[in-house]
Amino acid sequence: MNDHDFRTPISIRQLLDAPTVVDLTTAARALGIGRTLAYQLVRDNRFPVPVLPVGRHYRVPTATLLAALGIRGPNAEAKSEAAALATEGADRQSPSQRLSPLQWLSRR
């Protein structure tokens, strides 16, 4: 999904067609935030959806983006199941520490 300029927004169709996990830049595009802010939020453990560290890179389950954005589609349920398996144990914040996407956006 890294074939577009990181400043251009991502469409719902592109997000529904995305692989099970996307890079942090793509996730930031979907959430309407910049790349620099996205990396800062990950470092501060405040990114609005779970992030999976993979080597020197970060990956974000597409299903969590779809759920955070309130998007439902034909691929959403399958991705949701895969994301649940992928993020199991990878989340470092307790549920009480995590902000919902709406809470996070209101703090910006």
N, C-alpha and C positions, 0 to 999 in steps of 0.2 A: 504494500500500500504506500510505499515511499516514493511513488512515481510522480507525485504532485508537489508543488511548492508548499512548504510548511505554513505559509500565510493564507492559503486559500481554504475556505471552509469545505468540509466533507459533506456529501449529500447523504440522505437517509438510505438511498439505494446502495451507495458505495459501502456504507456501514453494514447493511444487511448482507451484502455480498462478500464482506471481508472474511479473512480466515478466522479461526477460533481465537487467536490472539493477534494483537496488532502492536506496533512499536509505540513508544510514548508520544512521539510527535503526532502520529495519527490520532491517538486518544485525545491529545490536547486540541487538535483541530475539531474533533467531534464535540468537545466540551466548550469550544469557543475561547480557549485561552492560548497564550503564546508558548512557544517552546521553552524559553528561558524560565518563565513562571512555572511551567510544568515540572522542570527539573528541580527547581527550588522547592516546590511543594513535595516532591518525592523525597528530597534530602531532609525536609522538615517532618516527614511522615504525615503529611496533610493532604495528599492527593485525594480527590473525592471518591475514587474507586480503588479497589485493590490493585497493587502493582507487583508483578513478579520479577525479581532480579534474575537475569539469566546471563551469567558471566559478567561482562562489562556493560551489558545492555539491560533495558527494562522492557517488559512486555505487559500488556493489559488485556485481560480477557474481553473479547468483543461483547459477550453476553452481559457483562457488568455495565458496559457503556450503554448498551441497548436498554437495560433496566433503569439505569440512572436517568436516561433521557426520556423514559416512558414510551419507548418504541417497541411495538409488537410486529412481528412478521413471520413468514413461513420458516425462516432459519433461526428465529430467536430462541425457541424452546430447546432445540438440539444444542445450540451454543451455550445456553444456560446450564444444561447438564454437564457439558464439558468444562465450563468455567468453575462449577462447584467442585469438581475433582481437582482442577488445576490450582485453585486457591486454597484448598484445604490445608491448614497449618501454615500457609505463607503469609497470612495477615498478621502484622505485628501490633496493631492497635486493637484495644478491646472495643466491643460494640458501643460502649458508652462514650468513648473518645472520638469515634468517627462521626463526622458531620454528614448529614444527608446532602445530596447535590444542591438542593434549594437553600439549605443553611449555608453551605460553602459559598454559593454565588452571592448570597446576601451580605457576606462578610467582606467581599472584594472591594 
